[in-house]
Amino acid sequence: MAHINTPYGTLSFPSLFQPRARADGGEPVYSAVLLFNPEQQKTKEFKAMIDACNAKAKEKFGADVKLKDVKLPFRDAGEKAGQWGGFEEGDVFISPWSAGKPTVVDAFRETIFTPEDVWAGQLVRMNLTPYAWTNSGRKGVSFALNHVQIVDPDRPRIDGRASASSAFDDGAVNPTDSGPAPF
């Protein structure tokens, strides 16, 4: 199987350290959403993702398969704009997953072990494997999640949760100005 690296994208809904069911009653899996803005969609890496999906569809369903009849993993983020943070008109997203835990590394390829060091909004790239499937008469191609690289760990969160530094940005703490200690 061919492994491919995505272009840089914005991480959303990361479940990379603890598996989570994708649907009620489903098996827990490791997953994440990766958003691509219009500029990222023009990269050679994004084109390689499309080409890999088309090649996998032809390999599985035959060279004469009508690609318009195959469900591909690329979805319009505009459908979720206003509902989910970071999803904008013109963006595209994918939702790769894996039954096995992916390795998460930083820009220097050092393993990240702490879930708190990974959040929605970070700039990442992923290593994926396309695979073809059939289900109830439908044909499709999806991505298996292999690895994640956090490229820019300092981007703001898009999940609505404030960072601790911004939550307590009301000045330096001076216990003597606050009155008696509560303990």
Secondary structure, 3 states (H helix, E strand, C coil): CCCEECCCEEEEEEEEEEEEECCCCCCEEEEEEEEECCCHHHCHHHHHHHHHHHHHHHHHHCCCCCHHHEECCCEEHHHHCCCCCCCCCCCEEECCEECCCCEEECCCCCECCCHHHCCCCCEEEEEEEEEEEEECCEEEEEEEEEEEEEEECCCCCCCCCCCHHHHCCCCCCCHHHHCCCCC
